[in-house]
């Protein structure tokens, strides 16, 4: 098993719980699409999570097509989603840049 596989397999549960950031999620999905071993690990956890969710759900609805729901979930990550997750950080850097420019102008005037 590759070293990167160990890292991605440790992200399976956070992915299923919706705890990955946009960039983490995008990287995770890209790896899962090309690595059969990691994808199989994800499938196992997804089925377990789905069955536990069904047992805890009082509606009585059953989902028998677990793989379709997983593939749908893996297909929901877009580049736009990954980028907008870090918009706050981008605004912070822009603000910092503007403050630096303003400070430089004030120093030149003095």
MOLIN-V828468 format. One record per residue. N is the residue number from 1. RES is the residue in one small letter. PHI is phi in whole degrees, 0 to 359 (* if undefined). Layout:
n:N res:RES phi:PHI
n:N res:RES phi:PHI
//
This chain:
n:1 res:x phi:*
n:2 res:x phi:286
n:3 res:x phi:300
n:4 res:x phi:295
n:5 res:x phi:296
n:6 res:x phi:301
n:7 res:x phi:296
n:8 res:x phi:291
n:9 res:x phi:293
n:10 res:x phi:287
n:11 res:x phi:264
n:12 res:x phi:301
n:13 res:x phi:295
n:14 res:x phi:301
n:15 res:x phi:297
n:16 res:x phi:294
n:17 res:x phi:270
n:18 res:x phi:73
n:19 res:x phi:258
n:20 res:x phi:271
n:21 res:x phi:288
n:22 res:x phi:303
n:23 res:x phi:293
n:24 res:x phi:298
n:25 res:x phi:296
n:26 res:x phi:296
n:27 res:x phi:297
n:28 res:x phi:300
n:29 res:x phi:297
n:30 res:x phi:299
n:31 res:x phi:294
n:32 res:x phi:297
n:33 res:x phi:289
n:34 res:x phi:250
n:35 res:x phi:247
n:36 res:x phi:296
n:37 res:x phi:297
n:38 res:x phi:293
n:39 res:x phi:296
n:40 res:x phi:296
n:41 res:x phi:298
n:42 res:x phi:299
n:43 res:x phi:301
n:44 res:x phi:300
n:45 res:x phi:296
n:46 res:x phi:298
n:47 res:x phi:298
n:48 res:x phi:300
n:49 res:x phi:300
n:50 res:x phi:295
n:51 res:x phi:295
n:52 res:x phi:298
n:53 res:x phi:299
n:54 res:x phi:295
n:55 res:x phi:294
n:56 res:x phi:275
n:57 res:x phi:274
n:58 res:x phi:273
n:59 res:x phi:287
n:60 res:x phi:84
n:61 res:x phi:285
n:62 res:x phi:243
n:63 res:x phi:247
n:64 res:x phi:265
n:65 res:x phi:258
n:66 res:x phi:296
n:67 res:x phi:292
n:68 res:x phi:294
n:69 res:x phi:292
n:70 res:x phi:293
n:71 res:x phi:297
n:72 res:x phi:297
n:73 res:x phi:295
n:74 res:x phi:291
n:75 res:x phi:274
n:76 res:x phi:275
n:77 res:x phi:272
n:78 res:x phi:241
n:79 res:x phi:297
n:80 res:x phi:300
n:81 res:x phi:299
n:82 res:x phi:295
n:83 res:x phi:291
n:84 res:x phi:290
n:85 res:x phi:295
n:86 res:x phi:252
n:87 res:x phi:297
n:88 res:x phi:301
n:89 res:x phi:295
n:90 res:x phi:297
n:91 res:x phi:297
n:92 res:x phi:298
n:93 res:x phi:293
n:94 res:x phi:296
n:95 res:x phi:299
n:96 res:x phi:299
n:97 res:x phi:297
n:98 res:x phi:295
n:99 res:x phi:296
n:100 res:x phi:297
n:101 res:x phi:297
n:102 res:x phi:299
n:103 res:x phi:296
n:104 res:x phi:295
n:105 res:x phi:294
n:106 res:x phi:299
n:107 res:x phi:295
n:108 res:x phi:292
n:109 res:x phi:292
n:110 res:x phi:287
//
